[in-house]
Amino acid sequence: MSFTCCGHAAIAGTHDKTVELTRDPDITRRATCVIGVASDHDDAALLGLRGEVDVRLTCGDFSDEFTATITPFFVGDPSLVFRCGPPLRGRTLAGDATKSAADLDRALIRALADPAARLGVQITETGRGERAGALFVVALPIGNDDDLSPRARAVLAAADVVLAEDTRRFRELSGRARLATRASLLSYYDQNEAARAAEAVERMREGARVALVSDAGTPLCSDPGYVVVRDAIDAGFAVSPVPGPSSLLAVLSASGLAVDRFTYVGFLPRRSAARQREITQLTERRETFVVHEAPHRVHALLDDLARVCPGWLVCVGREVTKIFEEFRRGRVDEIAQELAAIEPRGEYTLVVAPPDGGEVAPADALAAAGWEPVVRALLADGVTTKTIARALAQLPGLTRQEAYARVLALAELR
């Protein structure tokens, strides 16, 4: 592929690590590495290059050339940077360049210092060099299409393959967000991820840029993606995150609860007994935890939370970043009762935190020492839940209701 640049009076060509060609007409701050301005290069043509390339530069009677290796991290850019040594993850077209600006023919550099000069650039694949691709893990909006980042747009537009949890939903987003993509779109979900991961790795061996997306938010956070990321790493390919929207971080940031330390749970078990068991284990850590839940199960989840940790604090986020976004904050038992009469709609994320900010209170002295085995032993000996709860309620700061809920949760798990 070929294109043309203009000369510039500030061109010095003295940088000893890079050569740069740019669409920018002003290079005052980068005069040492830039050797051509007002470039008319075509990003789409450049994205088709793989492996080692020969770069030939011509200005009138003067010329020079060098080789470099295309990086899969180039996704289109106003500036084309050829770097001596390994390429950087961003803003680099190629690495391992055999010449820097300082190494180029001095007569060519002097000719390019004339604003009227024209620099012809010819880039040709040599058929040699590594053609390795890369995997990009791309976050998508969780409800507001305006949250799609410029970098996510660039990566998706440059990708050769997009692995999507739901191809239909990705096409709908592309249409709404006017996202131009040239990629092959492949479904990627729990039931086919092993086969799709193998296919993606083969495509990366051919030099493909592969993008992984989920229906919404950041892949792997309660969504498929682990297998292809693991397989790409094991095969020696680079994996690069393209961060952005996340319901986990969005609700955490707006919760008003202590989130300096937290456990991300994702979805709790569907069965109440197993769910209560896991909630009990989480509350014993005295740390904030975050769970997602579908609308048809959120009432059952809140009921179980109210039984195990009624005095804890909760922030319930619903339809976050969408037009019906809603947050409810308060004690677990109060929020459970408040939402019981409301028909649940949309996706929910719950942040649950201890009422004291996480420090072990006197009321939990028994818990800190391992209260669960003691209660289990008493239950096994036939002591009634009411009697055990009455004893636990003698601890300072622990209400009879909270004590009874803890004992009852353990009794039902026997």
N, C-alpha and C positions, 0 to 999 in steps of 0.2 A: 504494500500500500504506500501511497505517496501523498505529500501535502507540502504547503509552502508557508514560510514565515518571512517577516520583515526584519530589516536591520534596525539598530537603535544606537544613538550616539553614546549611551552609557555602557554598551557591551565591552567587557574587559576580558572575559574568558580566563580568569585566574584561579577559579575554585579547583581544589585538588581531589575532590571526592565525587562530584556530580556534574552532569550536563543537563540543562533544562531548556525546554521549548515551551512557550506559553501563549495563550490567547490574550493575555494581559498586554495592553500597549505601553504600560509604564513599569519599568523594572528597576527603579532607583534603589530599592533595598536589596535586590537580588542580582545586581549587575555582574557579580563575579562568576555566577554559575549559568545565567541565562545567555544563550547565544542566538535566540530568535524570538521575536515578539509577533503579536497579531496572527498567531497560528490558525490555519483553517483545517486542522486535523479533525477526522471523523472518529468519534469514540466507538461507534458500532464496528467499524473496520478494525480498529485496534483491539477490540475485545475478541476478535477472531484469531489473533496471533497466539502461538504456543511455542514453548521451548526457546532455543537459541535463535536470535535474529541478527542480521547484519544491518547496520545503520550507516547509510551513505549520505554525506552532507556536501552540497554543491552550491557555490556562489560565484557566478561568472567563471573565471578561469581557475578558481581555487576549489579544492575539495579535500575531504578526509573521510575516514570511515573507522568504525569500531564494531565490536560485537557485544551483546548483552543477552541476558535471559529473562524472558517475560515472567512477571509475577502474577499469580491468580488473584492477588489482592487489588489489582487495578480494576476499578469498576466505572471508569470514565472520569475525566478531570480536565479542568481548563489548562493545567500544567502537566507536561510530560517530563518526568524525572528519570534519568538513567543514572544509577548509583554504582560506584565502584564498591565491591564487597556485597554482602547480603542485602537484599532489598528490605526496606521498611514495610510495616504492615499497612501504611496509608500513604497516599500521594506519591507512589512510585510506580512507574510503568515497568521498569526492568532493573535487575541487579546484576552483579558480576560483570559490570561494564569494563572493557579493556582499556578505555581512555576516559579521563575526566576533561572538564573544560580546559584545564591548564595544560593538558597533553595534546590538544588539537593544534593543527598547523597554524602558526602565528599569522601567516599571510591571510588565511581564511578569517581569522578573528578580526584582523584590521579591516578587512573588506566589510565585515558585518557591522562595524561601528558607524557605517554610513546609513542613515535612515532610509535612503532610497534603495538600499541593497535588498535583494530577494534571495532567500535561502531555500533551496530545494531539498526535501528530506525524503529518502527512499528507505523503507523498512521491509526486509525480506526474511522469511524463515529460512534457516540453513538446514533444517532437518535433523539437527543435533540438539543435545541438551535435554534436561529434565522437563517433562511436560506435565508435572504434577498439578492437580487442581487443589481445591480447598473447600471446606464446609463452613457455611455461615449460619449461625443460629439467630434467627431474626424475630424480634418481638413485633407483634401486630396490635392495633388498637383493641381495647376491651369494650368499647362502646361508642367512642367518639372518633370518627375517621380523621379528624384534624390532628390526632395524636400520632399519626404515622410520621416517623422522623425522616428528614431529608436523606440521611445515610441509608435507612431501610429502603427508601424508594430507589436509591442508586444501586444498592446491592441486588434488589429484586429485578430491576431493569437489566442488570448485567448478567444475572444468573443464567446458566445453561439448563439447569434442572431445578425445579421447586418441588420439594416434598411437603405436601399439605395434608393435614389431618382430615380435612373435608374439602375436596377440590371445588365443590359447588359454592361453598361459602367463600373460598378464596377468590373465585371468579366474580362473585357478587361484590366483594370488597374492591377488587381491581376496577370494576366498572364504576362504583360510587366514587372512589378516590382518584379515578383517571390514572391508574397505575399502568404504565406501559411495560410489558414484559415479553421477552422473546423466548422464554424458557419452555421446556417440556414440563408439563404439570402432571405429577404422579401422586396418587393417594398414599398416605402413610399413617397407619393406625395400628392398634395393639395386635390385631390378628395377622397382619402382613408385614410387620416391621422387620423381621429377620430377613425376609426375601428382598424387601425394598432396600434395606441397609447394604446388603451384598451388591445389589444393582448400583447403588450410589457410589460405593467404593470403586467399582469397576469404571464408572464414568469419571471419577476423580483421577484414576490412573491414566485416563485419556486426556486429562487437563481440564476437566469440567469444573466450573464454579457451581456448587450445589448449595441451595438455600433451604433450610428447614424452618417451617412455620407451623403453628398450631391454629386452632379456630380463632383464638383471641389470646392476647397476652404473650408471655414468654414461654417457649417450648420447654418441656421437661418438668415444669412446675405443675404437677397433677395432670400432665399431658404426655403423649408419646414423644420419643426422641432419644432416650438413653442408649438404645442399641446402636443407632447409626453414629452417634457421637463417639461411643466406645470403640466401634469398629473402625471409624476413621482414624482415631488416635492410634489404635493398635497397628493400623496399616501404614502409619508414618505421615499422615496428611495433617496439615494445619487446620485447627478448628478456631473460628473467630466469632465471638458474640457481637451481635448488633443490638445493644440494649434499648429498652423502651418501656411501653406500658406493662404493668403487672398488677393484677387485682390484689395480690398479697401486699405489695409495698404501698399501693394506693390507699387501702383501708388502714394499714398500719400508720401511715403518715397523718391520717385524719381522725384516728381513734381517740386521741387525748389520753391514752394509757401509756404505762411505762413499757417502752419497746427497745430499751438498750440491749436486752437479751430476750430472745424468744425462740420458740420451737415451731417450725412449720410442719403441720400434720398433713395437710391436704384434705382428703376425705376420710372421715372416721368410718368404722364398720357399719353396715346397714342394720345388723341385728342389735336390739337394745342392750342385751346382756353384754355382748362384746364391746359395744360402744361405751357403756358405763365403766367397764373394766379399764379401757384405755383412758377415759377421762380421769378416773381415779389415779392412775399412774402419772398422768400429766400434772395433776394438781399437787401431787406429792413433791414435785420438783420446785414448786413455788415460783414458777416463771410464767411469763405470758406465752400463750400458744395461739396459733391461727389455724382455722379450719374453713373449708368450703362446704357448702351444702346445696342440694337441689331444692327447689321450692316445695315439692311434695313430701320432703322429709325434714324440713327445717323445724316444724313444730315438735316432732319427736326428738330431734337433737336438743332443742331448748328444754324440753321436759327432762331429758336425762341430765343435762347440765344443772338444772334447778335441783335435781335430787342429789347430785354428788357435790356441787359447790355453789349452793344458793347465794352465799354472801359475796362471791367473786363479782368482778366488774366485767361488763361485756360491751363491745361496740359491734352492732350488726349493720353491715354495709350491704345495700341492695341496689342492683342496677348501676353500679359505680361508673361514672363518667357519661351515663346515658341521660336522657331528658327526665326520666323519673327517678333519678338518683336520690337515695334516702339513707340517712344514718339514724340509728336509735342507740342511745347510750344509757347505761344504768346498771343496777344490780341484776345478776342473772335471773333470780326468781321474779323480780319485778318486770323485766323485759319479756320473760317467758309468758307471764300472765297477760301482759299488754298485747303481745302479738298473737295470743291464742284466739282472739276474736276476729283477727284480720286474715283474709284470704291471701296466702303467700303467692307472690308473682316475681319472676325474674330469678337471677342467680344471687346467692348470698355468700358473703365472706364474714366470718365472725372472729373478732379478736377478744380473747378471754384472758383476764389478768387478775392476780391476787389483789385484794383490797388495800394491802399495806405496801404496795410497790415492789413486793417480792421478798422482803425480809421475813424470816421465820418469826412469827408472833408467838407469845406465850401460849396461845390457844392451840398452837401446832407443835408444842414441845413433844407430845407423844408421837405425832406424825414424823417429826424429824428423827426420833429415836427408833422408828419402825413400828408404828401403832397397828399397821394392818395385820401382821402375824399374831399380835396379841388378841385382836378382835376375832380373828379366825379361830384361834384356839378356844376362846370363850364360847363362840357359836358351836364349835364341835363338841364342847362339853354340855351343851344343852341350855346355856344361859340365854334368856330371851333377848331379842333385839331391843325391847323397851328398857330392860334393866341395864344393858351395856350402854345404850344411849344416855340414860340418866347419869351413869357414872362419868362418861366422857363430858357431859355438859357441865360438870363441876370445874373443868379447866377454865381459867379466866379468859374471857373474850369469846368463848364458843357457846353459841345458843343451843337450846335443846333441839330446835328444828334442824340446825346444821349437823349436830351430832347424830340425830336419828337418820338423816339422809345418808350420811357416810356409812353407818352401820347397816342400814337397809340395803344399800348398793352392794356391800360385800356379801350380805346374807343371800341375795338373789343370784349371786354368781357361784354359790356353792354347788 
